[in-house]
Amino acid sequence: MAPLRTLLFVPGNRRNMIDKARHLPADVLVLDLEDSVPSLEKASARAQVVDSLARLAPERRRGEKAKQKGRKVFVRINSLASGLAQEDLESVITPGIDGISQPKPSSARDVTEVAAIITRLERERGIAAGHVKLLPWVETAKGLLHAFEIASASPRVVGISFGAEDFTLDTGMMRTEEGSELLYPRTMVVIAAKAADVIAVDTPYNNFRDEAGLINEARLARRLGFEGKFLIHPSQIEPVNSIFRPSPEEVAHARRVVAAFEAAAAQGFASTSLDGRMIDIPIANRARKLLMVADSIARREKGR
């Protein structure tokens, strides 16, 4: 799957917000049935999301706007513990959906249970086997301790997401603006994701009027190894897209690194230097990965 840099939550009970989100350049629209929907509106939100998926699917097939061609549409269902997940899945697994965002799994078993339901519904509804992906959240102490098992529980899992608000609530940590209390769980989520060969997606930044704070947190997330971030407001899309897009300077340097290493390798050397710095196999491979990410993002943004 192409990089998922920006995943924008859209309340499932707000049709006007879903309609506006159709034209936004987020990599993923996440129609939400969980936290942004009041308890009394769960059923109506579910129906609204199903209708929205049906309306979005033809638009994406036609590709009327190039910037929308590579965009995905996920649905965040309610947790298994809520008793609503089964009904959510029965409703939203339709040809218009690309993935499910699963909140609060405590173990791999929670993920495999949801994956099994999706498998049955794909078969019954004529959806290609394995099309619907899973993006579970690490939001509890148990979830963090089982993060690798969650990330590797099913071939459907394309990544795991860190949810800071529920995690600090569950652990009793004091939530701060500075966020030092989150460094360890963030790092562990990234390590678990990389060990399972899936992506890691960072928690939303809730002060959507604080662009400087958003940028600082997104830069930290990228340095830690996250490949994208959940968003709660359209104004957050462009700053985060930019941070998780390799800059022209990074791309140019990566090309020089790869060229220098390949020239050295052609002469039988396993390392060389560039601008006074050593280049060996891990550094060359890191540069190649950056170029692959940059190319994938460029193709998505051009609509190819």
C-alpha positions in Angstrom: 0.0 0.0 0.0 1.2 3.5 -0.8 2.3 5.7 2.1 -0.6 6.8 4.4 0.6 10.2 5.6 -2.6 11.9 6.4 -5.7 10.1 7.8 -8.5 12.6 8.3 -11.3 11.7 10.7 -14.8 12.7 9.5 -17.8 12.2 11.9 -20.0 9.6 10.4 -23.2 11.4 11.5 -22.3 14.6 9.7 -23.1 14.4 6.0 -22.1 18.0 5.3 -18.7 17.3 6.7 -18.3 14.1 4.6 -19.3 15.9 1.5 -16.8 18.7 2.1 -14.1 16.1 2.9 -14.5 14.5 -0.6 -12.4 17.3 -2.1 -9.6 17.4 0.5 -6.1 16.1 -0.3 -5.9 13.7 2.6 -4.4 10.3 1.8 -7.2 8.6 3.7 -10.7 9.7 4.7 -11.7 7.9 7.9 -15.4 8.0 8.4 -15.9 7.6 12.1 -18.5 5.6 13.9 -16.7 5.7 17.3 -15.6 8.6 19.5 -17.0 11.5 17.3 -20.5 10.0 17.3 -22.9 10.3 20.3 -24.4 7.1 21.6 -27.9 8.0 20.5 -26.7 8.6 16.9 -24.8 5.4 16.3 -27.5 3.8 14.2 -28.1 6.9 12.1 -24.3 7.4 11.7 -23.9 3.9 10.4 -26.6 4.4 7.8 -25.0 7.7 6.8 -21.6 6.1 6.4 -23.0 3.3 4.2 -24.7 5.9 2.0 -21.5 8.0 1.8 -19.4 4.9 0.8 -21.9 4.3 -2.0 -21.6 7.9 -3.2 -17.8 8.0 -2.9 -17.1 4.8 -4.8 -18.3 5.9 -8.3 -16.5 9.2 -7.9 -13.2 7.5 -7.1 -13.7 5.0 -10.0 -14.2 7.9 -12.5 -11.2 9.8 -11.1 -12.8 13.2 -11.7 -10.0 14.9 -9.8 -6.5 13.7 -10.1 -5.6 14.3 -6.5 -8.4 12.0 -5.4 -7.4 8.9 -7.5 -5.0 7.4 -5.0 -7.1 8.2 -1.9 -8.4 5.5 0.4 -11.6 5.4 2.4 -11.6 3.7 5.8 -14.2 3.4 8.5 -13.4 3.5 12.2 -15.9 1.0 13.8 -16.7 0.8 17.5 -14.7 -1.5 19.6 -15.5 -5.2 20.1 -16.1 -4.4 23.8 -18.9 -1.9 22.9 -21.1 -4.6 21.4 -21.5 -2.5 18.2 -18.6 -3.8 16.1 -20.4 -6.7 14.5 -23.3 -4.5 13.4 -20.9 -1.8 12.1 -19.0 -4.4 10.0 -22.2 -6.0 8.7 -23.2 -2.5 7.5 -20.0 -1.0 6.1 -18.2 -3.8 4.4 -19.3 -2.8 0.9 -17.5 -2.4 -2.5 -16.8 1.3 -1.6 -14.6 0.6 1.4 -10.8 0.2 1.5 -10.2 -0.5 5.2 -11.3 -0.7 8.8 -9.8 1.3 11.6 -10.2 -1.0 14.7 -10.1 0.7 18.1 -8.8 -0.7 21.4 -7.8 -4.3 20.5 -6.1 -5.8 23.6 -4.6 -8.8 21.8 -4.2 -10.5 18.4 -7.4 -12.4 19.0 -9.4 -9.2 18.8 -7.9 -8.5 15.4 -8.4 -12.0 14.1 -12.0 -11.9 15.2 -12.6 -8.7 13.1 -10.6 -10.1 10.2 -12.7 -13.3 10.1 -15.9 -11.2 9.9 -14.5 -9.2 7.1 -13.5 -12.4 5.2 -17.0 -13.7 5.4 -18.5 -10.5 4.3 -16.1 -10.1 1.4 -17.1 -13.5 0.2 -20.8 -12.9 0.6 -20.7 -9.5 -1.1 -18.5 -10.2 -4.1 -15.5 -8.1 -2.8 -12.1 -9.3 -3.8 -10.6 -11.5 -1.1 -8.2 -9.5 1.1 -9.2 -6.1 -0.3 -10.4 -4.6 3.0 -7.4 -3.7 5.1 -7.1 -3.4 8.9 -5.5 -0.6 10.9 -5.8 -1.4 14.6 -5.1 1.1 17.3 -2.7 0.7 20.3 -4.7 2.6 22.9 -4.3 0.6 26.2 -1.6 -0.8 28.4 -2.6 -4.3 27.2 -2.6 -3.2 23.6 1.0 -1.8 24.0 2.2 -5.0 25.6 0.8 -7.0 22.7 1.5 -4.5 19.9 3.7 -6.8 17.8 1.1 -9.6 18.0 -1.6 -7.1 17.0 0.5 -5.8 14.1 1.1 -9.3 12.8 -2.2 -10.9 13.6 -3.6 -10.9 10.0 -2.4 -10.3 6.5 -5.0 -7.6 6.4 -3.1 -5.4 8.8 -1.3 -2.7 7.0 -0.3 -0.7 10.0 -0.9 0.1 13.7 -2.0 3.4 15.1 -1.1 5.0 18.4 -4.0 6.7 20.3 -2.5 9.0 23.0 -5.8 10.1 24.6 -7.2 6.7 25.4 -3.7 5.4 26.3 -3.0 8.1 28.9 -6.5 7.6 30.3 -6.0 3.8 30.6 -2.5 4.1 32.2 -3.2 7.1 34.4 -0.5 9.1 32.8 -0.7 12.9 33.0 -1.3 14.2 29.5 0.9 17.2 28.7 1.3 19.6 25.8 5.0 18.8 25.7 4.3 15.0 25.5 7.4 13.5 27.1 5.1 10.9 28.8 4.4 9.5 25.3 7.9 9.0 24.1 8.2 5.4 25.3 4.8 4.1 24.0 5.3 5.9 20.7 8.7 4.3 20.3 7.3 0.9 21.1 4.5 1.2 18.6 7.0 2.0 15.9 9.3 -0.9 16.9 6.3 -3.3 16.9 5.2 -2.0 13.5 8.6 -2.4 11.9 9.1 -5.9 13.4 5.8 -6.9 11.8 6.7 -5.1 8.5 3.7 -2.7 8.6 3.5 1.0 8.9 3.1 3.1 12.1 0.6 6.0 12.3 0.8 8.6 15.0 -1.9 9.9 17.3 -4.0 13.0 16.4 -2.9 16.5 17.5 -6.0 17.8 19.1 -5.3 21.6 19.2 -6.2 22.2 15.6 -5.6 26.0 15.9 -2.0 25.4 17.0 -0.2 24.9 13.7 3.3 25.3 15.2 2.5 22.6 17.8 1.2 20.3 15.1 4.3 20.7 13.0 6.6 20.1 15.9 4.7 16.9 16.9 4.6 15.6 13.3 8.3 16.2 12.9 9.0 14.3 16.1 6.7 11.5 14.8 8.6 11.2 11.6 12.0 11.2 13.4 10.7 8.3 15.5 9.7 6.3 12.5 6.0 7.0 12.1 4.9 7.2 8.4 1.8 9.2 8.9 -0.6 10.9 11.4 -4.3 10.9 12.1 -5.9 14.3 11.8 -9.0 15.9 13.2 -9.3 19.0 11.1 -8.8 19.8 7.4 -6.3 22.6 8.2 -3.9 19.9 9.4 -3.7 18.1 6.1 -1.2 20.3 4.2 1.3 20.7 7.0 1.4 17.0 7.8 1.5 16.0 4.1 4.5 18.2 3.7 6.3 16.8 6.8 5.9 13.2 5.7 6.8 14.0 2.1 10.6 13.8 1.5 11.8 17.3 0.7 13.6 18.1 -2.7 16.8 18.4 -0.7 16.3 15.0 0.9 15.6 13.4 -2.5 18.6 15.0 -4.1 20.9 13.9 -1.3 19.5 10.3 -1.4 20.2 10.1 -5.1 23.7 11.2 -4.6 24.1 8.6 -1.8 22.8 5.8 -4.0 24.9 6.8 -6.9 28.1 7.0 -4.8 27.4 3.6 -3.2 26.6 1.9 -6.5 29.8 3.3 -8.0 31.8 2.0 -5.1 30.0 -1.4 -5.3 30.9 -1.7 -9.0 34.5 -1.5 -8.0 34.2 -4.2 -5.3 33.8 -1.9 -2.2 31.1 -2.3 0.4 31.4 1.3 1.6 32.5 4.7 0.4 32.2 8.3 1.5 30.3 11.3 0.5 30.8 14.9 1.8 33.1 13.5 4.5 30.5 10.9 5.7 30.7 7.1 5.4 28.2 5.4 3.2 27.6 1.7 3.8 24.8 -0.8 3.0 22.3 0.4 5.7 22.8 4.0 4.7 22.4 3.2 1.0 19.3 1.2 1.7 17.8 4.0 3.8 18.4 6.3 0.8 16.7 3.9 -1.6 13.7 3.6 0.7 13.3 7.4 0.9 13.4 7.5 -2.9 10.7 4.8 -3.1 8.5 6.7 -0.7 9.0 10.0 -2.6 8.2 8.3 -5.9 5.1 6.6 -4.5 3.8 10.0 -3.1 4.5 11.7 -6.4 2.5 9.1 -8.3 -0.4 9.4 -5.9 -0.4 13.2 -6.1 -0.3 13.1 -9.9 -3.2 10.6 -9.9 -1.4 7.8 -11.7 
